[in-house]
Amino acid sequence: MYNHPQLKEVVDRAIVNLSYNTEAEKLIDPVKYVLSMGGKRLRPVLALMACNLFTDKIDDAILPATGLEVFHNFTLVHDDIMDQASLRRNYPTVHSKWNTSQAILSGDVMAFIANECILQTPASHLLRVFRVFNKAAVEVCVGQQLDMDYEKASFVSQEEYLRMIELKTAILFAASAKTGAIIGGADDKDSDLLYEFGKNLGLAFQLQDDLLDIYGDSKVFGKTLGGDIIANKKTFPYVNALERSAGKKLRELQNLFSDKESDPDTKVRAVMDIYDQLNIKAVTENLAAQYINLAFSVLDKVNVDQKRKCELVYIANSLIGREK
């Protein structure tokens, strides 16, 4: 059995060893840049852990898992353009370092590099894996569209928000776990269970991410704290606060999130004051914990020895205890 650090090292090495068409280095330099920023590599590690549940031979899953990470980073490059974000993992975003046109084009080629990695799946599993990946890729785009739509909406319900992050974020966790399980030789029942495990894990991850934007350490988080508030993004804390507010507090919250001119620090402090009054931090943490517990209940049903599940349990527990 492999542990988390070992699998992360496997993924990091595979990313370094990726081959590129070097005819146009200006196209590839941003790709190498964004992939060298690091990150937890949660999606490919999750894929390899799921594979390792069923077999000790994970080599066949390494390149497909790497493809999932390349695809994830492709979405970040384009998301950063749409969000006009200047920082990612404490580094300048691709469009900030180069320009928007370069970021779009280099992001585009990453999607095809990801495809090439997925196509290295053994022939016996390729069709199933590619369908899982392609379905997830479309759903991620749907989730991003909903995110964009909700930016302009006057009200977004908690149910709508959770569905959006399920598509935009959690589905790729789900697809990663199912991909690894399929390549590892899991049957349909177990691979579907791993899909549900990954989905619940992804939902918890995004809720934690929403919290870290407000209550995190910017040096650890790699983004400007309060960035979602400054950008008027409707994250879970805002959506939940809106549903639970009334009267003067509701109007104040709505006014703060329609304001683009006020001092950013003043705005963040005012919103955080409302969040603190509503105990938003605890509410969000409790919901994230519920999703982790759902993930564990699904994992318990997977038909392998409990000892082989230790690393997946570890990664789930560490996710909601990420450094703040």
Sequence and secondary structure as in RCSB ss.txt:
>XXXX:A:sequence
MYNHPQLKEVVDRAIVNLSYNTEAEKLIDPVKYVLSMGGKRLRPVLALMACNLFTDKIDDAILPATGLEVFHNFT
LVHDDIMDQASLRRNYPTVHSKWNTSQAILSGDVMAFIANECILQTPASHLLRVFRVFNKAAVEVCVGQQLDMDY
EKASFVSQEEYLRMIELKTAILFAASAKTGAIIGGADDKDSDLLYEFGKNLGLAFQLQDDLLDIYGDSKVFGKTL
GGDIIANKKTFPYVNALERSAGKKLRELQNLFSDKESDPDTKVRAVMDIYDQLNIKAVTENLAAQYINLAFSVLD
KVNVDQKRKCELVYIANSLIGREK
>XXXX:A:secstr
   HHHHHHHHHHHHHT    TT HHHHHHHHHHHTT    HHHHHHHHHHHHH S  HHHHHHHHHHHHHHHHH
HHHHHHHHT  EETTEE HHHHS HHHHHHHHHHHHHHHHHHHTTS HHHHHHHHHHHHHHHHHHHHHHHHHHHH
HH S   HHHHHHHHIIIIIHHHHHHHHHHHHHHT  HHHHHHHHHHHHHHHHHHHHHHHHHHHHS HHHH S T
THHHHTT   HHHHHHHHH  HHHHHHHHHHTT SSS HHHHHHHHHHHHHHTTHHHHHHHHHHHHHHHHHHHHT
TSSS GGGGHHHHHHHHHHHT   
